């Protein structure tokens, strides 16, 4: 199975790199082709622009990774929109749904992932007092995004993987925002079971 994975640092695998990302872990254990297109720091709007510009989904995704067509595309974004106050829940939802429709137009099954919450105290400490970021507000926006995605799932016909709920019990981070290596392993397990 070939899966294109678009997103931000939570897809890329920051700070450990692609090998230790949930995509790299799944690829290593399952033998699936996981095309990691996560870029650190990008908002949902920037991810959408990049997907359009590079035509990742064109011809069924056969132009990136192997020449095989992609079976699925995972889409996970929104955290940076809220951390850097680049857009609200409706903006992230609209950008995500545009990517869903683009994937479907090219015959690729979209899988939307709800990002995990952050750990406010640790994030403020790790990111120089959070650079003034209200991490409690970030979490409330991530929760609201999760609800909106769940509500849109059937109407827009996409698969949904709730990382937020699945990661909540583990809830350990390197810096309040990014999972530990064990955290990426847990995300990989959640995604693998759902896919």
Protein Blocks (a to p, Z undefined) as FASTA:
>chain_A
ZZdddddfklnopanbjklmmklmmmmmnopacddfbdehiafklmmmmmmmnommgghh
pmgcjfbdcfbdcddehjlmmmnopacfklmmmmmmmmmmmmmmnopacdddddddddfk
lmmmmnggonopafklmmmmmmmmmmmmmmmmmmnopadddfklmmmmnopafkopaccf
klmmmmmmmmmmmZZ
